[in-house]
Amino acid sequence: MSYIPLSGLSLRDIEYVVAVDDLRNFSRAAERCGVSQGGLSEQVRKLESLLGVVLFERSRRHVTVTPDGARLIAMGRDVLAAARAMIEAARVRTGPLEGLVRMGVIATLGPYYVPDLLPLLRGAYPQLKLQLTDSLTDTMLRMLRHDELDVVFAALPVGGDGFECAPLFREPFLAAFPAGHPLAQRRTLAMPDLRGPDLLLLEDGHCLRDQALTLCGMPPQRDQPRLATSLEMLWHMIGAGEGYSLIPRLALRHRAAWEGLITVTALPSAYRTIGLVWRTSDPRGPAFSEFARFLRDNPPEGCTPVDTVSSAPAPRD
């Protein structure tokens, strides 16, 4: 086997092929990397020549990764992650968290938690610069694992190895009914009372869907009920009289316009635990732990801080 000098292999070239793999388009990959399409294409061809492997199958309409390409690009992602970890290790401080932090927040929490969180962080962490993303839990954990995010706010527990988790606060669930619904007239309400065909849920992929089914004691796979694509859509469906559902406490803020259309009822011992998640290998772990302690000491209104920190979460249902 011929010797290939490492001097011919650059991190920038690996970034190029990872971008093409992510976007499956040379033009958009070049835009993301800040280079011309011709320059990026040429470097990818040089890397393929150096490795002696065709990484991408190209056509006028499609870019497809080859089997050899998929295997080598996965290794390239690990190389980039290790390089970034080395840079962060050189920058790590024993004091407060600072610099750029790529933060993910689950979609059912972000719009209701982040607006009050940002002013709090500006006062306590003046050197912190945030890049925010909101999406489904599995998507953001995948991004976290691939070093595309640094921390994620998620409902615990989360599954998978290599993650450190710090519980922050318990967010209560409340039941939201169309005005005049029979269940809304009850003086007391228990979770089993919510089982029924009128229960509305978020579509598959939202952790809130699984949490609602678990709390109601219902199996995870059902032909019914009707589904909503987002928490906002769920709220509109309830207001239109389509059914009822569980709504996280923070999502009920600033809902005065719906007064008279929706009845909200408290539920005993119904809540989800929101936590901060990061990679165990991240050298900023101590700073993230301190950050989690700060967040736990400053829970949002209506939520209860969690007293203990768990570094070994159970797999998610």
Secondary structure, 3 states (H helix, E strand, C coil): CCCCCHHHCCHHHHHHHHHHHHHCCHHHHHHHHCCCHHHHHHHHHHHHHHHCCCCEEECCCCEEECHHHHHHHHHHHHHHHHHHHHHHHHHCCCCCCCEEEEEEEECCCHHHHHHHHHHHHHHHCCCEEEEEEEECHHHHHHHHHCCCCCEEEEEECCCCCCEEEEEEEEEEEEEEEECCCHHHHCCCCCHHHHCCCCECEECCCCHHHHHHHHHCCCCCCCCCCCEECCHHHHHHHHHCCCCEEEEEHHHHCCCHHHECCEEEEEEEEEEEEEEEEEECCCCCHHHHHHHHHHHHHCCCCCCEECCCCCCCCCCCC
